[in-house]
Amino acid sequence: MFMLFNFLMRKWRERQARAAGADAQARPGQAEAAAGRPGAARVIDPEVPRQSPADRGLVALIAHQARYDLLAGVRNPRARFFTFFFPIVLLVVFNGVFGSGHTTVFGTTVELSRFYVPGILAMSIVVASYANLVISITALRESGVLKRRRATPVSPSLLVTGQALSTVVITLIMAAILLLIAKIFYGVGMSAGSLAAIAITTVVATISFSCIGYAVSILIGSPEAAQPLVQATMLPLWFISGVFIPNASLSSGLRKVGDLFPVAHLASALHLASVRSTFSSSLSGSDLLVLVAWGVAAVLFCAWRFSWLPSTATA
């Protein structure tokens, strides 16, 4: 009896579905109105294709490309470790070892626990927007992926914009995580004006260092050389740009050398925001202009020399 009851119920449901489909074809307007009611049968017209992001406009297409690049970056174990986990470890280690000391930042005496928050944040921005891009772009170019992307109808500017937006999202998330950890575990809080200045600095620095990452990738001929070159260009700057060591502890010569590079100006802008309370006093216009200048110079260099082909094809 139980099997007979199930058989009859299945036949009844099939009959009801066929009747609903026939009624929807006869009265399409009423079917669309009924589709919004709870419990109504959902009718899908097989002749109406699903709209692609390109059909929905430029903004939807950019968002689709940015989402793809964001997921690709988050799913990369190496990028995920150095972008999210490594800065948190450094923040905990430095504050645990040196956090009780004091230093001077823009004439204000602060604990080192406050000094290391913008310093580690500057490092995480550079790693996410410069180091990861140099390594990934070099690997994609030499493996032929960039050449295949360039052969698609998608414009190069759209591909670059999508990757830049995904990088901005990642750095903003990382900045929020670091600031939240600093507030909860170390009592290092920021005013609303300082947080707004940090957000603007993070976005400008991310775009600038992304452009620099594209420019540096031009100079690398193999994926194996990307990681050593990234370390060689970043590691010395961590110590002479106010990231790991306060500028007050550096000689004037080292400070002048560090000021030649954009890392020092990023760290300086973030340090200024960490010791000021209002938005106008927290935003360092001069440092942001230097970052923008580096980004523009990198864009001009990319427009002149960047290639979507592997180095073996252009040699």
C-alpha positions in Angstrom: 0.0 0.0 0.0 2.8 2.4 0.8 4.5 1.8 -2.6 1.1 2.2 -4.3 0.5 5.5 -2.5 3.9 6.9 -3.5 3.3 5.9 -7.1 -0.1 7.6 -7.2 1.3 10.8 -5.6 4.2 10.9 -8.1 1.8 10.6 -11.0 -0.5 13.3 -9.6 2.5 15.7 -9.2 3.6 15.1 -12.7 0.1 15.8 -14.0 -0.1 19.0 -12.0 3.3 20.2 -13.4 2.2 19.5 -17.0 -1.0 21.4 -16.4 0.8 24.4 -14.9 3.3 24.5 -17.8 0.5 24.4 -20.4 -1.4 27.2 -18.5 1.8 29.3 -18.4 2.3 29.0 -22.1 -1.3 30.0 -22.8 -1.1 33.0 -20.4 2.5 34.2 -20.1 1.5 37.5 -18.4 -0.4 35.8 -15.7 2.4 33.2 -15.2 4.9 36.0 -14.6 2.6 37.5 -11.9 2.0 34.1 -10.3 5.7 33.4 -10.2 6.1 36.1 -7.5 3.5 34.4 -5.2 4.7 31.9 -2.6 4.2 28.3 -3.6 3.6 29.1 -7.2 5.2 26.9 -9.9 8.4 28.5 -11.3 8.4 28.4 -15.0 11.6 29.0 -16.9 11.5 29.9 -20.6 14.2 28.0 -22.3 14.2 30.5 -25.2 15.4 33.4 -23.0 19.2 33.2 -22.5 20.8 34.3 -19.3 22.4 37.7 -19.5 26.2 37.8 -19.3 28.0 40.5 -17.4 28.9 42.1 -20.7 25.2 42.4 -21.6 24.5 44.2 -18.2 27.0 47.0 -18.9 30.5 48.1 -18.2 30.1 48.3 -14.4 28.8 44.7 -14.2 31.7 43.5 -16.4 34.3 45.2 -14.2 32.7 43.8 -11.1 32.7 40.3 -12.7 36.4 40.6 -13.5 37.2 42.0 -10.1 35.3 39.1 -8.4 37.3 36.6 -10.5 40.6 38.1 -9.5 39.6 38.4 -5.9 38.7 34.7 -5.7 41.9 33.8 -7.5 43.9 35.7 -5.0 42.1 34.4 -1.9 42.4 30.8 -3.1 46.2 31.2 -3.7 47.8 29.6 -0.5 51.1 31.6 -0.8 49.3 35.0 -1.4 46.8 34.2 1.4 49.6 33.4 3.9 51.7 36.5 3.2 48.7 38.9 2.8 46.7 37.9 5.9 48.5 35.5 8.2 52.1 36.9 8.1 51.3 40.6 9.0 49.2 39.4 12.0 52.1 37.2 13.2 54.5 40.1 12.9 52.2 42.5 14.7 51.9 40.0 17.6 55.6 39.3 17.7 56.8 42.9 17.6 54.3 44.1 20.1 55.1 41.1 22.4 58.8 41.8 22.3 59.1 45.6 21.9 55.6 46.9 22.6 56.3 48.3 26.0 59.0 50.7 24.7 58.5 54.3 23.5 59.4 56.3 20.5 58.7 59.7 18.9 56.4 60.0 15.9 55.9 63.5 14.4 56.8 65.1 17.7 54.4 62.9 19.8 55.8 60.3 22.2 53.9 57.0 21.7 54.4 53.4 22.8 55.9 51.1 20.3 52.7 49.1 20.3 51.1 52.1 18.5 54.1 52.6 16.2 54.0 49.0 14.9 50.3 49.1 13.9 50.7 51.5 10.9 54.2 50.1 10.2 52.9 46.5 9.8 49.9 47.9 7.9 52.2 49.6 5.4 54.1 46.3 5.0 50.9 44.4 4.3 49.8 46.9 1.7 53.1 46.6 -0.2 53.0 42.8 0.0 49.4 42.6 -1.3 49.7 45.2 -4.0 53.3 44.9 -5.1 54.9 41.6 -4.2 51.9 39.4 -5.0 51.3 41.2 -8.3 54.9 41.0 -9.4 55.0 37.2 -8.8 51.5 36.5 -10.2 51.9 38.6 -13.3 55.3 37.2 -14.2 54.0 33.6 -13.8 50.8 34.4 -15.9 52.8 36.0 -18.6 55.5 33.3 -18.9 52.9 30.5 -18.8 51.0 32.1 -21.7 47.8 33.0 -19.7 48.2 36.7 -20.3 48.5 36.1 -24.0 45.3 34.1 -24.1 43.5 36.8 -22.0 44.7 39.4 -24.5 43.3 37.4 -27.3 39.8 37.6 -25.9 37.4 40.5 -26.7 37.9 41.9 -23.2 40.0 45.1 -23.3 43.4 45.2 -21.5 42.2 48.2 -19.4 39.3 46.1 -18.1 41.6 43.3 -17.0 44.0 45.7 -15.2 41.1 47.6 -13.6 39.5 44.3 -12.3 42.8 43.2 -10.8 43.4 46.7 -9.2 39.9 46.7 -7.6 40.3 43.2 -6.2 43.7 44.3 -4.7 42.1 47.3 -3.1 39.4 45.1 -1.6 42.0 42.8 -0.1 44.1 45.6 1.4 41.1 47.3 2.9 40.0 44.0 4.5 43.6 43.4 5.8 43.7 47.0 7.2 40.4 46.5 9.0 41.7 43.2 10.5 44.9 44.7 11.7 43.2 47.8 13.2 40.6 45.6 14.9 43.3 43.3 16.4 45.3 46.4 17.6 42.2 47.9 19.2 41.0 44.7 21.0 44.3 43.2 22.1 46.6 46.2 22.5 44.3 49.1 23.1 45.5 51.1 20.1 42.5 53.0 18.9 42.0 55.5 16.1 39.6 58.4 15.8 37.0 58.5 13.0 39.1 61.1 11.2 42.2 59.0 11.4 40.4 55.9 10.1 39.1 57.9 7.1 42.7 59.2 6.4 44.0 55.6 6.7 41.4 54.3 4.3 42.2 57.0 1.7 45.9 56.4 2.1 45.4 52.6 1.7 43.4 53.0 -1.5 45.9 55.5 -3.1 48.9 53.4 -2.0 47.4 50.1 -3.2 46.8 51.6 -6.7 50.2 53.1 -6.9 52.1 50.0 -5.7 49.9 47.9 -8.1 51.2 50.1 -11.0 54.7 49.7 -9.7 54.2 45.9 -9.5 53.2 45.8 -13.2 56.3 47.9 -14.1 58.7 45.7 -12.2 57.3 42.6 -13.7 58.5 43.8 -17.1 62.1 43.5 -15.9 61.7 39.9 -14.8 62.2 37.2 -17.4 61.2 34.1 -15.5 58.8 33.1 -12.6 61.8 31.7 -10.6 63.4 35.1 -10.5 60.3 37.0 -9.3 60.4 35.9 -5.6 64.1 36.8 -5.1 63.8 40.1 -6.8 60.7 41.0 -4.7 62.6 40.2 -1.5 65.7 42.1 -2.7 63.6 45.2 -3.4 61.4 45.1 -0.3 63.5 43.7 2.6 66.1 46.6 2.9 63.3 49.2 2.7 61.5 47.7 5.7 64.3 48.8 7.9 65.0 52.3 6.5 61.4 53.4 5.8 59.9 53.5 9.3 58.2 50.1 9.1 60.2 48.0 11.6 62.5 50.7 13.0 61.4 54.2 14.1 62.8 57.0 12.0 64.0 58.6 15.2 66.5 55.7 15.6 67.9 56.0 12.1 70.7 58.2 10.9 69.9 61.2 8.7 71.6 59.5 5.8 69.5 56.4 6.0 66.4 58.5 6.3 67.3 60.4 3.1 67.8 57.2 1.2 64.5 55.8 2.5 62.7 59.0 1.4 63.7 58.3 -2.2 61.3 55.3 -2.3 57.5 55.2 -1.9 57.5 52.8 1.1 58.8 55.5 3.4 56.0 57.9 2.3 53.3 55.2 2.8 54.6 54.5 6.3 54.9 58.2 7.0 51.3 58.9 6.0 50.0 56.0 8.1 52.1 57.0 11.1 50.8 60.6 10.9 47.2 59.3 10.9 48.0 57.1 14.0 48.9 60.1 16.1 46.4 62.7 14.9 42.7 62.9 15.7 41.1 65.1 13.0 40.8 64.2 9.4 42.6 67.3 8.0 45.6 66.8 10.3 45.7 63.0 9.7 45.9 63.2 5.9 49.4 63.7 4.6 48.9 65.4 1.2 52.7 65.5 0.4 53.2 61.8 1.0 50.1 61.0 -1.1 51.4 63.2 -4.0 54.7 61.2 -3.9 52.8 57.9 -4.1 50.7 59.2 -7.0 53.8 60.4 -8.8 55.4 56.9 -8.5 52.1 55.4 -9.8 52.0 57.7 -12.8 55.6 57.0 -13.6 55.0 53.3 -13.4 51.9 53.6 -15.7 54.0 55.5 -18.3 56.7 52.8 -18.2 54.1 50.1 -18.6 52.6 51.9 -21.6 56.0 51.9 -23.2 57.3 48.4 -22.4 54.6 46.1 -21.0 54.1 43.0 -23.1 51.4 40.3 -22.8 53.7 37.7 -24.5 56.2 35.5 -22.7 59.7 36.7 -22.7 60.8 33.9 -25.0 58.4 35.2 -27.7 59.6 38.7 -27.5 63.4 37.9 -27.3 
